[in-house]
Amino acid sequence: MRLDGITVLITTMLGLGGCAALACAPVTIVVADKEERPTLVSQPRGLRTDELGRVKEERRDSIGHEYWVRDADGHWVRVSEAQWQAAEPGRPLEVCR
C-alpha cells in the first residue's frame, strides 16, 4: 500500500493537533485560597506467583499529595508543590491552564 504526500501531511497535522490541548497556556491568577489534598497512590513493587501459579502484581499503597489553588472566579487549578508554597491569598500567581 502506497501513501501519498497529502495523506501523510493530513495525518501528521491531525496527530499534532491533538497535542495542542495538552500544551501549557500560562495565565496569571489572583489566589483566593489554596488547598493540599491527600491522595492514595498505588505503586508497583514487582511480580509474584500465587498458590495456583498465576502471576500477580505486588503493589504498595501510600499517601500522596496534590496541591491546588483557587482563583477569584472560584476555579481550582492544580499546581506544583513549589508554586503552592509560594502562593499567598490576594497575590498573583502564574499557572498553566
Jmol script that loads the backbone (N, CA, C; Angstrom):
load data "model"
ATOM      1  N   MET A   1       0.841  -1.173   0.000  1.00  0.00           N
ATOM      2  CA  MET A   1       0.000   0.000   0.000  1.00  0.00           C
ATOM      3  C   MET A   1       0.889   1.240   0.000  1.00  0.00           C
ATOM      4  N   ARG A   2       0.599   2.170  -0.905  1.00  0.00           N
ATOM      5  CA  ARG A   2       1.428   3.365  -1.059  1.00  0.00           C
ATOM      6  C   ARG A   2       0.689   4.569  -0.480  1.00  0.00           C
ATOM      7  N   LEU A   3       1.389   5.340   0.382  1.00  0.00           N
ATOM      8  CA  LEU A   3       0.815   6.560   0.936  1.00  0.00           C
ATOM      9  C   LEU A   3       1.346   7.749   0.165  1.00  0.00           C
ATOM     10  N   ASP A   4       0.446   8.600  -0.285  1.00  0.00           N
ATOM     11  CA  ASP A   4       0.920   9.795  -0.976  1.00  0.00           C
ATOM     12  C   ASP A   4       1.213  10.904   0.034  1.00  0.00           C
ATOM     13  N   GLY A   5       1.864  11.954  -0.406  1.00  0.00           N
ATOM     14  CA  GLY A   5       2.319  13.034   0.475  1.00  0.00           C
ATOM     15  C   GLY A   5       1.196  13.739   1.202  1.00  0.00           C
ATOM     16  N   ILE A   6       0.053  13.927   0.538  1.00  0.00           N
ATOM     17  CA  ILE A   6      -1.049  14.657   1.171  1.00  0.00           C
ATOM     18  C   ILE A   6      -1.647  13.857   2.333  1.00  0.00           C
ATOM     19  N   THR A   7      -1.718  12.535   2.186  1.00  0.00           N
ATOM     20  CA  THR A   7      -2.236  11.690   3.268  1.00  0.00           C
ATOM     21  C   THR A   7      -1.327  11.758   4.487  1.00  0.00           C
ATOM     22  N   VAL A   8      -0.031  11.700   4.255  1.00  0.00           N
ATOM     23  CA  VAL A   8       0.933  11.790   5.348  1.00  0.00           C
ATOM     24  C   VAL A   8       0.836  13.156   6.021  1.00  0.00           C
ATOM     25  N   LEU A   9       0.702  14.216   5.246  1.00  0.00           N
ATOM     26  CA  LEU A   9       0.606  15.570   5.779  1.00  0.00           C
ATOM     27  C   LEU A   9      -0.654  15.731   6.638  1.00  0.00           C
ATOM     28  N   ILE A  10      -1.789  15.260   6.148  1.00  0.00           N
ATOM     29  CA  ILE A  10      -3.048  15.370   6.901  1.00  0.00           C
ATOM     30  C   ILE A  10      -2.982  14.561   8.193  1.00  0.00           C
ATOM     31  N   THR A  11      -2.450  13.352   8.129  1.00  0.00           N
ATOM     32  CA  THR A  11      -2.329  12.512   9.317  1.00  0.00           C
ATOM     33  C   THR A  11      -1.424  13.166  10.357  1.00  0.00           C
ATOM     34  N   THR A  12      -0.328  13.753   9.910  1.00  0.00           N
ATOM     35  CA  THR A  12       0.595  14.431  10.825  1.00  0.00           C
ATOM     36  C   THR A  12      -0.068  15.637  11.469  1.00  0.00           C
ATOM     37  N   MET A  13      -0.791  16.427  10.691  1.00  0.00           N
ATOM     38  CA  MET A  13      -1.456  17.614  11.224  1.00  0.00           C
ATOM     39  C   MET A  13      -2.518  17.230  12.255  1.00  0.00           C
ATOM     40  N   LEU A  14      -3.290  16.186  11.966  1.00  0.00           N
ATOM     41  CA  LEU A  14      -4.304  15.746  12.920  1.00  0.00           C
ATOM     42  C   LEU A  14      -3.673  15.208  14.191  1.00  0.00           C
ATOM     43  N   GLY A  15      -2.581  14.483  14.055  1.00  0.00           N
ATOM     44  CA  GLY A  15      -1.891  13.942  15.223  1.00  0.00           C
ATOM     45  C   GLY A  15      -1.302  15.033  16.095  1.00  0.00           C
ATOM     46  N   LEU A  16      -0.689  16.028  15.487  1.00  0.00           N
ATOM     47  CA  LEU A  16      -0.106  17.121  16.253  1.00  0.00           C
ATOM     48  C   LEU A  16      -1.176  18.045  16.814  1.00  0.00           C
ATOM     49  N   GLY A  17      -2.286  18.158  16.144  1.00  0.00           N
ATOM     50  CA  GLY A  17      -3.384  18.988  16.636  1.00  0.00           C
ATOM     51  C   GLY A  17      -3.947  18.451  17.933  1.00  0.00           C
ATOM     52  N   GLY A  18      -3.924  17.144  18.114  1.00  0.00           N
ATOM     53  CA  GLY A  18      -4.393  16.544  19.357  1.00  0.00           C
ATOM     54  C   GLY A  18      -3.508  16.891  20.534  1.00  0.00           C
ATOM     55  N   CYS A  19      -2.237  17.164  20.279  1.00  0.00           N
ATOM     56  CA  CYS A  19      -1.315  17.531  21.353  1.00  0.00           C
ATOM     57  C   CYS A  19      -1.478  18.977  21.789  1.00  0.00           C
ATOM     58  N   ALA A  20      -2.109  19.800  20.960  1.00  0.00           N
ATOM     59  CA  ALA A  20      -2.260  21.212  21.292  1.00  0.00           C
ATOM     60  C   ALA A  20      -3.078  21.394  22.562  1.00  0.00           C
ATOM     61  N   ALA A  21      -4.021  20.507  22.802  1.00  0.00           N
ATOM     62  CA  ALA A  21      -4.852  20.612  24.006  1.00  0.00           C
ATOM     63  C   ALA A  21      -4.037  20.348  25.271  1.00  0.00           C
ATOM     64  N   LEU A  22      -2.927  19.645  25.146  1.00  0.00           N
ATOM     65  CA  LEU A  22      -2.109  19.319  26.304  1.00  0.00           C
ATOM     66  C   LEU A  22      -1.049  20.378  26.586  1.00  0.00           C
ATOM     67  N   ALA A  23      -0.893  21.331  25.673  1.00  0.00           N
ATOM     68  CA  ALA A  23       0.127  22.360  25.844  1.00  0.00           C
ATOM     69  C   ALA A  23      -0.268  23.317  26.970  1.00  0.00           C
ATOM     70  N   CYS A  24       0.736  23.883  27.614  1.00  0.00           N
ATOM     71  CA  CYS A  24       0.525  24.814  28.716  1.00  0.00           C
ATOM     72  C   CYS A  24       0.208  26.196  28.165  1.00  0.00           C
ATOM     73  N   ALA A  25      -0.840  26.796  28.690  1.00  0.00           N
ATOM     74  CA  ALA A  25      -1.166  28.190  28.374  1.00  0.00           C
ATOM     75  C   ALA A  25      -0.997  28.980  29.664  1.00  0.00           C
ATOM     76  N   PRO A  26       0.148  29.666  29.860  1.00  0.00           N
ATOM     77  CA  PRO A  26       0.390  30.387  31.110  1.00  0.00           C
ATOM     78  C   PRO A  26      -0.620  31.514  31.322  1.00  0.00           C
ATOM     79  N   VAL A  27      -1.174  31.560  32.515  1.00  0.00           N
ATOM     80  CA  VAL A  27      -2.163  32.566  32.891  1.00  0.00           C
ATOM     81  C   VAL A  27      -1.810  33.047  34.293  1.00  0.00           C
ATOM     82  N   THR A  28      -1.958  34.327  34.527  1.00  0.00           N
ATOM     83  CA  THR A  28      -1.738  34.867  35.866  1.00  0.00           C
ATOM     84  C   THR A  28      -3.086  35.012  36.549  1.00  0.00           C
ATOM     85  N   ILE A  29      -3.207  34.405  37.724  1.00  0.00           N
ATOM     86  CA  ILE A  29      -4.445  34.476  38.504  1.00  0.00           C
ATOM     87  C   ILE A  29      -4.150  35.147  39.836  1.00  0.00           C
ATOM     88  N   VAL A  30      -5.197  35.613  40.483  1.00  0.00           N
ATOM     89  CA  VAL A  30      -5.070  36.125  41.849  1.00  0.00           C
ATOM     90  C   VAL A  30      -5.555  35.020  42.772  1.00  0.00           C
ATOM     91  N   VAL A  31      -4.709  34.566  43.652  1.00  0.00           N
ATOM     92  CA  VAL A  31      -5.017  33.436  44.531  1.00  0.00           C
ATOM     93  C   VAL A  31      -6.044  33.857  45.582  1.00  0.00           C
ATOM     94  N   ALA A  32      -7.155  33.112  45.637  1.00  0.00           N
ATOM     95  CA  ALA A  32      -8.168  33.358  46.650  1.00  0.00           C
ATOM     96  C   ALA A  32      -8.020  32.375  47.812  1.00  0.00           C
ATOM     97  N   ASP A  33      -7.574  31.161  47.494  1.00  0.00           N
ATOM     98  CA  ASP A  33      -7.444  30.119  48.516  1.00  0.00           C
ATOM     99  C   ASP A  33      -6.464  29.077  47.999  1.00  0.00           C
ATOM    100  N   LYS A  34      -5.890  28.297  48.892  1.00  0.00           N
ATOM    101  CA  LYS A  34      -5.036  27.187  48.487  1.00  0.00           C
ATOM    102  C   LYS A  34      -5.342  25.992  49.367  1.00  0.00           C
ATOM    103  N   GLU A  35      -5.125  24.803  48.802  1.00  0.00           N
ATOM    104  CA  GLU A  35      -5.521  23.581  49.493  1.00  0.00           C
ATOM    105  C   GLU A  35      -4.561  22.449  49.148  1.00  0.00           C
ATOM    106  N   GLU A  36      -4.210  21.658  50.158  1.00  0.00           N
ATOM    107  CA  GLU A  36      -3.403  20.445  49.965  1.00  0.00           C
ATOM    108  C   GLU A  36      -4.335  19.263  50.150  1.00  0.00           C
ATOM    109  N   ARG A  37      -4.427  18.410  49.116  1.00  0.00           N
ATOM    110  CA  ARG A  37      -5.347  17.279  49.162  1.00  0.00           C
ATOM    111  C   ARG A  37      -4.567  15.967  49.181  1.00  0.00           C
ATOM    112  N   PRO A  38      -4.836  15.128  50.163  1.00  0.00           N
ATOM    113  CA  PRO A  38      -4.171  13.815  50.176  1.00  0.00           C
ATOM    114  C   PRO A  38      -4.798  12.892  49.138  1.00  0.00           C
ATOM    115  N   THR A  39      -3.972  12.059  48.526  1.00  0.00           N
ATOM    116  CA  THR A  39      -4.446  11.090  47.547  1.00  0.00           C
ATOM    117  C   THR A  39      -3.810   9.734  47.825  1.00  0.00           C
ATOM    118  N   LEU A  40      -4.510   8.687  47.432  1.00  0.00           N
ATOM    119  CA  LEU A  40      -3.979   7.339  47.564  1.00  0.00           C
ATOM    120  C   LEU A  40      -3.189   7.013  46.309  1.00  0.00           C
ATOM    121  N   VAL A  41      -1.916   6.670  46.471  1.00  0.00           N
ATOM    122  CA  VAL A  41      -1.038   6.334  45.352  1.00  0.00           C
ATOM    123  C   VAL A  41      -0.683   4.861  45.470  1.00  0.00           C
ATOM    124  N   SER A  42      -0.962   4.098  44.415  1.00  0.00           N
ATOM    125  CA  SER A  42      -0.650   2.673  44.387  1.00  0.00           C
ATOM    126  C   SER A  42       0.582   2.470  43.510  1.00  0.00           C
ATOM    127  N   GLN A  43       1.678   2.016  44.117  1.00  0.00           N
ATOM    128  CA  GLN A  43       2.937   1.871  43.395  1.00  0.00           C
ATOM    129  C   GLN A  43       3.258   0.398  43.190  1.00  0.00           C
ATOM    130  N   PRO A  44       3.668   0.015  41.957  1.00  0.00           N
ATOM    131  CA  PRO A  44       4.060  -1.380  41.720  1.00  0.00           C
ATOM    132  C   PRO A  44       5.380  -1.694  42.420  1.00  0.00           C
ATOM    133  N   ARG A  45       5.461  -2.874  43.019  1.00  0.00           N
ATOM    134  CA  ARG A  45       6.683  -3.295  43.717  1.00  0.00           C
ATOM    135  C   ARG A  45       7.328  -4.502  43.068  1.00  0.00           C
ATOM    136  N   GLY A  46       6.636  -5.152  42.144  1.00  0.00           N
ATOM    137  CA  GLY A  46       7.201  -6.318  41.484  1.00  0.00           C
ATOM    138  C   GLY A  46       6.117  -7.331  41.149  1.00  0.00           C
ATOM    139  N   LEU A  47       6.549  -8.517  40.744  1.00  0.00           N
ATOM    140  CA  LEU A  47       5.635  -9.596  40.383  1.00  0.00           C
ATOM    141  C   LEU A  47       5.860 -10.783  41.300  1.00  0.00           C
ATOM    142  N   ARG A  48       4.807 -11.561  41.512  1.00  0.00           N
ATOM    143  CA  ARG A  48       4.910 -12.800  42.287  1.00  0.00           C
ATOM    144  C   ARG A  48       3.925 -13.800  41.697  1.00  0.00           C
ATOM    145  N   THR A  49       4.038 -15.035  42.108  1.00  0.00           N
ATOM    146  CA  THR A  49       3.062 -16.039  41.693  1.00  0.00           C
ATOM    147  C   THR A  49       2.239 -16.442  42.902  1.00  0.00           C
ATOM    148  N   ASP A  50       0.954 -16.648  42.660  1.00  0.00           N
ATOM    149  CA  ASP A  50       0.094 -17.081  43.764  1.00  0.00           C
ATOM    150  C   ASP A  50       0.136 -18.595  43.893  1.00  0.00           C
ATOM    151  N   GLU A  51      -0.683 -19.135  44.781  1.00  0.00           N
ATOM    152  CA  GLU A  51      -0.645 -20.576  45.061  1.00  0.00           C
ATOM    153  C   GLU A  51      -1.061 -21.436  43.867  1.00  0.00           C
ATOM    154  N   LEU A  52      -1.753 -20.840  42.879  1.00  0.00           N
ATOM    155  CA  LEU A  52      -2.148 -21.587  41.681  1.00  0.00           C
ATOM    156  C   LEU A  52      -1.188 -21.372  40.512  1.00  0.00           C
ATOM    157  N   GLY A  53      -0.122 -20.623  40.737  1.00  0.00           N
ATOM    158  CA  GLY A  53       0.870 -20.395  39.700  1.00  0.00           C
ATOM    159  C   GLY A  53       0.585 -19.198  38.809  1.00  0.00           C
ATOM    160  N   ARG A  54      -0.438 -18.432  39.115  1.00  0.00           N
ATOM    161  CA  ARG A  54      -0.746 -17.238  38.324  1.00  0.00           C
ATOM    162  C   ARG A  54       0.177 -16.096  38.723  1.00  0.00           C
ATOM    163  N   VAL A  55       0.541 -15.290  37.744  1.00  0.00           N
ATOM    164  CA  VAL A  55       1.409 -14.137  38.007  1.00  0.00           C
ATOM    165  C   VAL A  55       0.546 -12.984  38.513  1.00  0.00           C
ATOM    166  N   LYS A  56       0.933 -12.444  39.643  1.00  0.00           N
ATOM    167  CA  LYS A  56       0.214 -11.318  40.263  1.00  0.00           C
ATOM    168  C   LYS A  56       1.183 -10.167  40.460  1.00  0.00           C
ATOM    169  N   GLU A  57       0.670  -8.964  40.351  1.00  0.00           N
ATOM    170  CA  GLU A  57       1.489  -7.782  40.575  1.00  0.00           C
ATOM    171  C   GLU A  57       1.430  -7.399  42.049  1.00  0.00           C
ATOM    172  N   GLU A  58       2.597  -7.176  42.634  1.00  0.00           N
ATOM    173  CA  GLU A  58       2.676  -6.684  44.011  1.00  0.00           C
ATOM    174  C   GLU A  58       2.589  -5.170  43.980  1.00  0.00           C
ATOM    175  N   ARG A  59       1.719  -4.594  44.789  1.00  0.00           N
ATOM    176  CA  ARG A  59       1.567  -3.147  44.844  1.00  0.00           C
ATOM    177  C   ARG A  59       1.629  -2.682  46.284  1.00  0.00           C
ATOM    178  N   ARG A  60       2.068  -1.443  46.469  1.00  0.00           N
ATOM    179  CA  ARG A  60       2.100  -0.853  47.793  1.00  0.00           C
ATOM    180  C   ARG A  60       1.363   0.479  47.741  1.00  0.00           C
ATOM    181  N   ASP A  61       0.431   0.651  48.644  1.00  0.00           N
ATOM    182  CA  ASP A  61      -0.331   1.895  48.704  1.00  0.00           C
ATOM    183  C   ASP A  61       0.358   2.869  49.655  1.00  0.00           C
ATOM    184  N   SER A  62       0.355   4.126  49.259  1.00  0.00           N
ATOM    185  CA  SER A  62       0.902   5.176  50.118  1.00  0.00           C
ATOM    186  C   SER A  62       0.086   6.445  49.914  1.00  0.00           C
ATOM    187  N   ILE A  63       0.289   7.388  50.795  1.00  0.00           N
ATOM    188  CA  ILE A  63      -0.425   8.653  50.713  1.00  0.00           C
ATOM    189  C   ILE A  63       0.426   9.654  49.939  1.00  0.00           C
ATOM    190  N   GLY A  64      -0.168  10.236  48.889  1.00  0.00           N
ATOM    191  CA  GLY A  64       0.496  11.273  48.102  1.00  0.00           C
ATOM    192  C   GLY A  64      -0.200  12.604  48.354  1.00  0.00           C
ATOM    193  N   HIS A  65       0.276  13.631  47.699  1.00  0.00           N
ATOM    194  CA  HIS A  65      -0.295  14.962  47.906  1.00  0.00           C
ATOM    195  C   HIS A  65      -0.530  15.639  46.568  1.00  0.00           C
ATOM    196  N   GLU A  66      -1.654  16.336  46.462  1.00  0.00           N
ATOM    197  CA  GLU A  66      -1.951  17.198  45.323  1.00  0.00           C
ATOM    198  C   GLU A  66      -2.088  18.605  45.864  1.00  0.00           C
ATOM    199  N   TYR A  67      -1.628  19.570  45.100  1.00  0.00           N
ATOM    200  CA  TYR A  67      -1.653  20.966  45.532  1.00  0.00           C
ATOM    201  C   TYR A  67      -2.541  21.765  44.585  1.00  0.00           C
ATOM    202  N   TRP A  68      -3.490  22.505  45.156  1.00  0.00           N
ATOM    203  CA  TRP A  68      -4.478  23.238  44.383  1.00  0.00           C
ATOM    204  C   TRP A  68      -4.568  24.679  44.876  1.00  0.00           C
ATOM    205  N   VAL A  69      -4.823  25.601  43.938  1.00  0.00           N
ATOM    206  CA  VAL A  69      -5.116  26.992  44.287  1.00  0.00           C
ATOM    207  C   VAL A  69      -6.429  27.375  43.612  1.00  0.00           C
ATOM    208  N   ARG A  70      -7.176  28.261  44.264  1.00  0.00           N
ATOM    209  CA  ARG A  70      -8.454  28.740  43.721  1.00  0.00           C
ATOM    210  C   ARG A  70      -8.288  30.195  43.331  1.00  0.00           C
ATOM    211  N   ASP A  71      -8.804  30.538  42.138  1.00  0.00           N
ATOM    212  CA  ASP A  71      -8.732  31.935  41.713  1.00  0.00           C
ATOM    213  C   ASP A  71      -9.966  32.689  42.202  1.00  0.00           C
ATOM    214  N   ALA A  72     -10.031  33.961  41.895  1.00  0.00           N
ATOM    215  CA  ALA A  72     -11.128  34.805  42.368  1.00  0.00           C
ATOM    216  C   ALA A  72     -12.471  34.391  41.776  1.00  0.00           C
ATOM    217  N   ASP A  73     -12.475  33.705  40.622  1.00  0.00           N
ATOM    218  CA  ASP A  73     -13.713  33.247  39.993  1.00  0.00           C
ATOM    219  C   ASP A  73     -14.197  31.915  40.555  1.00  0.00           C
ATOM    220  N   GLY A  74     -13.433  31.306  41.440  1.00  0.00           N
ATOM    221  CA  GLY A  74     -13.828  30.043  42.051  1.00  0.00           C
ATOM    222  C   GLY A  74     -13.313  28.806  41.343  1.00  0.00           C
ATOM    223  N   HIS A  75     -12.463  28.969  40.327  1.00  0.00           N
ATOM    224  CA  HIS A  75     -11.899  27.825  39.610  1.00  0.00           C
ATOM    225  C   HIS A  75     -10.664  27.302  40.339  1.00  0.00           C
ATOM    226  N   TRP A  76     -10.621  25.979  40.563  1.00  0.00           N
ATOM    227  CA  TRP A  76      -9.459  25.359  41.192  1.00  0.00           C
ATOM    228  C   TRP A  76      -8.476  24.940  40.111  1.00  0.00           C
ATOM    229  N   VAL A  77      -7.188  25.176  40.347  1.00  0.00           N
ATOM    230  CA  VAL A  77      -6.117  24.838  39.415  1.00  0.00           C
ATOM    231  C   VAL A  77      -5.071  24.037  40.168  1.00  0.00           C
ATOM    232  N   ARG A  78      -4.690  22.874  39.601  1.00  0.00           N
ATOM    233  CA  ARG A  78      -3.640  22.061  40.228  1.00  0.00           C
ATOM    234  C   ARG A  78      -2.284  22.674  39.915  1.00  0.00           C
ATOM    235  N   VAL A  79      -1.432  22.789  40.927  1.00  0.00           N
ATOM    236  CA  VAL A  79      -0.111  23.396  40.779  1.00  0.00           C
ATOM    237  C   VAL A  79       0.947  22.495  41.401  1.00  0.00           C
ATOM    238  N   SER A  80       2.202  22.825  41.152  1.00  0.00           N
ATOM    239  CA  SER A  80       3.301  22.073  41.756  1.00  0.00           C
ATOM    240  C   SER A  80       3.433  22.448  43.233  1.00  0.00           C
ATOM    241  N   GLU A  81       4.182  21.646  43.965  1.00  0.00           N
ATOM    242  CA  GLU A  81       4.389  21.935  45.387  1.00  0.00           C
ATOM    243  C   GLU A  81       5.089  23.283  45.582  1.00  0.00           C
ATOM    244  N   ALA A  82       6.065  23.585  44.717  1.00  0.00           N
ATOM    245  CA  ALA A  82       6.788  24.859  44.834  1.00  0.00           C
ATOM    246  C   ALA A  82       5.861  26.046  44.590  1.00  0.00           C
ATOM    247  N   GLN A  83       4.983  25.929  43.577  1.00  0.00           N
ATOM    248  CA  GLN A  83       4.029  27.004  43.317  1.00  0.00           C
ATOM    249  C   GLN A  83       3.064  27.157  44.490  1.00  0.00           C
ATOM    250  N   TRP A  84       2.625  26.030  45.043  1.00  0.00           N
ATOM    251  CA  TRP A  84       1.676  26.055  46.151  1.00  0.00           C
ATOM    252  C   TRP A  84       2.290  26.728  47.377  1.00  0.00           C
ATOM    253  N   GLN A  85       3.551  26.427  47.643  1.00  0.00           N
ATOM    254  CA  GLN A  85       4.226  27.030  48.790  1.00  0.00           C
ATOM    255  C   GLN A  85       4.403  28.534  48.607  1.00  0.00           C
ATOM    256  N   ALA A  86       4.618  28.957  47.351  1.00  0.00           N
ATOM    257  CA  ALA A  86       4.812  30.384  47.084  1.00  0.00           C
ATOM    258  C   ALA A  86       3.483  31.145  47.019  1.00  0.00           C
ATOM    259  N   ALA A  87       2.376  30.434  46.843  1.00  0.00           N
ATOM    260  CA  ALA A  87       1.071  31.084  46.688  1.00  0.00           C
ATOM    261  C   ALA A  87       0.600  31.695  48.004  1.00  0.00           C
ATOM    262  N   GLU A  88       0.113  32.910  47.923  1.00  0.00           N
ATOM    263  CA  GLU A  88      -0.458  33.601  49.075  1.00  0.00           C
ATOM    264  C   GLU A  88      -1.783  34.216  48.655  1.00  0.00           C
ATOM    265  N   PRO A  89      -2.828  34.058  49.447  1.00  0.00           N
ATOM    266  CA  PRO A  89      -4.123  34.656  49.093  1.00  0.00           C
ATOM    267  C   PRO A  89      -3.991  36.164  48.853  1.00  0.00           C
ATOM    268  N   GLY A  90      -4.626  36.602  47.754  1.00  0.00           N
ATOM    269  CA  GLY A  90      -4.588  38.007  47.389  1.00  0.00           C
ATOM    270  C   GLY A  90      -3.415  38.398  46.503  1.00  0.00           C
ATOM    271  N   ARG A  91      -2.483  37.472  46.271  1.00  0.00           N
ATOM    272  CA  ARG A  91      -1.292  37.761  45.459  1.00  0.00           C
ATOM    273  C   ARG A  91      -1.414  37.062  44.103  1.00  0.00           C
ATOM    274  N   PRO A  92      -0.822  37.623  43.039  1.00  0.00           N
ATOM    275  CA  PRO A  92      -0.867  36.971  41.717  1.00  0.00           C
ATOM    276  C   PRO A  92       0.062  35.751  41.667  1.00  0.00           C
ATOM    277  N   LEU A  93      -0.320  34.790  40.819  1.00  0.00           N
ATOM    278  CA  LEU A  93       0.461  33.572  40.630  1.00  0.00           C
ATOM    279  C   LEU A  93       0.292  33.130  39.188  1.00  0.00           C
ATOM    280  N   GLU A  94       1.392  32.786  38.525  1.00  0.00           N
ATOM    281  CA  GLU A  94       1.319  32.302  37.145  1.00  0.00           C
ATOM    282  C   GLU A  94       1.137  30.800  37.162  1.00  0.00           C
ATOM    283  N   VAL A  95       0.096  30.316  36.466  1.00  0.00           N
ATOM    284  CA  VAL A  95      -0.233  28.898  36.409  1.00  0.00           C
ATOM    285  C   VAL A  95      -0.470  28.478  34.955  1.00  0.00           C
ATOM    286  N   CYS A  96      -0.487  27.184  34.710  1.00  0.00           N
ATOM    287  CA  CYS A  96      -0.816  26.635  33.386  1.00  0.00           C
ATOM    288  C   CYS A  96      -2.276  26.214  33.374  1.00  0.00           C
ATOM    289  N   ARG A  97      -2.926  26.531  32.278  1.00  0.00           N
ATOM    290  CA  ARG A  97      -4.316  26.055  32.081  1.00  0.00           C
ATOM    291  C   ARG A  97      -4.420  25.336  30.801  1.00  0.00           C
TER     292      ARG A  97
END
end "model"
wireframe off; spacefill off
backbone 0.3
color backbone group
